[in-house]
Amino acid sequence: MCFMNRFELPFLSAFELSKLMAAKEISPVEATEAYLERIESLDGKLRAFVTVTADAALEAANKAEQEIARGNHRGPMHGVPVAVKDQIYTQGILTTGGSPVFNDHIPTIDATVIENLRAAGAVLLGKLNMTEFATSGLSHQFDPPRNPWDLERSTGGSSSGSGAATAAFLCAASLGEDTGGSVRFPASWCGLVGIRPTWGRVSRYGVMPGVRSMDTIGPLGRTVEDCAITLAAIAGHDPKDKVSSHEPVPDYQAALTGGIKGLRVGILKELVYTDLVEEEVRQSVLAAAATMKEMGAQVEEISIPLAANAGAINGAIRVEAPTTYRDLLHDRPRDIAHDNRIGYLVGTIMPASYFYKGLRLRSLLRYQVLAAFDSVDVMLSPTTGVAAQLLGLDPVIDSKAASSRIPWLLATTFSLANVPALSVPCGFTATGLPIGLQIAGRPFDESTVLRAGHSYEQGTEWHSRKPEI
């Protein structure tokens, strides 16, 4: 038996927890109780959860414990306590999409990713806070989550509660949703690993839409391995999502042992040498590239010209969101948060020619990204240009943030190209805030992206640091 104090269990990685459960050294019930007690103690400060499903979680943990005791171990996620963004439908459980408009919304179905987590034996602790409708980076209708590294700072969005809960050890791993960077952005600001899979790799059935041509469910974890086992549990074709891919899902965890000797790594100049990136962040990313070179990778600078214009292209095609919520925008505009309302109203008057040009430029950007993969295996850039900002600071209009306008735009290039992209910690600012390294790869080649991230992670100590809550 394991003699670890129960209160120490939340500080284990998801995979470490999984191994101990499989060996019957700790119980899923013990782990779930430890997480629930930590949520009860700390979430009043962090505001990560919208809904905590304690009774259902303990019931699922008891079931997992009995199955494992009988020798029916389902795999790495069996008994692992997780939480999911409140954009994802959960049968019989409040699902708000981050908006009071849906304060009474109780879905009658589970999203496919929830069905897949349940099939893997994971324990659902509850639903996580988020920016409204997942179409804003910083604006919350509910009390915004606090960053565990500094409670006066933002976690980033839109998967803000997913970042706060995972970084504060309120769940072993979480699910977010990434449209323009909404998994990678909080991963970067909260010192986590987060991956946006290839568009179509994971079903969006039962997920509230943001911008459907880019929306993608992805995991956040404290290690690359945690993200790998969580992604494996949710990925795969789903006939209920017409754009979900039939591409086979590989063993992501098995891909983490290969190292990166000979891997061709490209430093994406347009996303590194830009005013969007503060010097402290830039130097951390360049140091990460140097570390990968020391580990045997072939590192060179590359150019994707349209990456510099990804933010404008993204803005032109985001008319999908106001189209989705047009009835609400027409009938109850003041129920929509200010920044979303302004963005949606602008979207409704955008000329069709702008939208059409945005689509054409997006296609050209995707072509440039895919062409670049002829010469490199992965691309590096900062995940965000700055570290976590103070709560309430608007980087678009606040003069103090002039060097960090719209910091999530660095993630948008790979959203528009619909390729996988990972954020992994690569350093800290002088004030102790995390910095994220973005690693992007070819479509459906999450294995190489995860391998590169894991090798870098294991060769450095950044992932081992913990916020003091």
Stockholm file with secondary structure:
# STOCKHOLM 1.0

chainA/1-469         MCFMNRFELPFLSAFELSKLMAAKEISPVEATEAYLERIESLDGKLRAFVTVTADAALEAANKAEQEIARGNHRGPMHGVPVAVKDQIYTQGILTTGGSPVFNDHIPTIDATVIENLRAAGAVLLGKLNMTEFATSGLSHQFDPPRNPWDLERSTGGSSSGSGAATAAFLCAASLGEDTGGSVRFPASWCGLVGIRPTWGRVSRYGVMPGVRSMDTIGPLGRTVEDCAITLAAIAGHDPKDKVSSHEPVPDYQAALTGGIKGLRVGILKELVYTDLVEEEVRQSVLAAAATMKEMGAQVEEISIPLAANAGAINGAIRVEAPTTYRDLLHDRPRDIAHDNRIGYLVGTIMPASYFYKGLRLRSLLRYQVLAAFDSVDVMLSPTTGVAAQLLGLDPVIDSKAASSRIPWLLATTFSLANVPALSVPCGFTATGLPIGLQIAGRPFDESTVLRAGHSYEQGTEWHSRKPEI
#=GR chainA/1-469 SS CCCCCGGGGGGSCHHHHHHHHHTTSSCHHHHHHHHHHHHHHHHHHHCCEEEECHHHHHHHHHHHHHHHHTTCCCCTTTTCEEEEETTBCBTTBCCCTTSGGGTTCCCSSCCHHHHHHHHHTCEEEEEECCSGGGCCSSCCSSCCCCBTTBTTBCCCSSSHHHHHHHHTTSSSEEEEEESSSTTHHHHHHHTCEEEECCTTSBCCTTBCCSSTTTCEEEEEESSHHHHHHHHHHHBSCCTTSTTCCCCCCCCTTGGGGSCCTTCEEEEEHHHHSSTTSCHHHHHHHHHHHHHHHHTTCEEEEECCGGGGGHHHHHHHHTTHHHHHTHHHHHHCGGGSCHHHHHHHHHHHTCCHHHHHHHHHHHHHHHHHHHHHTTTCSEEEEESSSSCCCBTTCCTTTCGGGGGGSSGGGGGHHHHHHTCCEEEEEEEECTTSCEEEEEEEESTTCHHHHHHHHHHHHHTSSGGGCCCCC
#=GC SS_cons         CCCCCGGGGGGSCHHHHHHHHHTTSSCHHHHHHHHHHHHHHHHHHHCCEEEECHHHHHHHHHHHHHHHHTTCCCCTTTTCEEEEETTBCBTTBCCCTTSGGGTTCCCSSCCHHHHHHHHHTCEEEEEECCSGGGCCSSCCSSCCCCBTTBTTBCCCSSSHHHHHHHHTTSSSEEEEEESSSTTHHHHHHHTCEEEECCTTSBCCTTBCCSSTTTCEEEEEESSHHHHHHHHHHHBSCCTTSTTCCCCCCCCTTGGGGSCCTTCEEEEEHHHHSSTTSCHHHHHHHHHHHHHHHHTTCEEEEECCGGGGGHHHHHHHHTTHHHHHTHHHHHHCGGGSCHHHHHHHHHHHTCCHHHHHHHHHHHHHHHHHHHHHTTTCSEEEEESSSSCCCBTTCCTTTCGGGGGGSSGGGGGHHHHHHTCCEEEEEEEECTTSCEEEEEEEESTTCHHHHHHHHHHHHHTSSGGGCCCCC
//
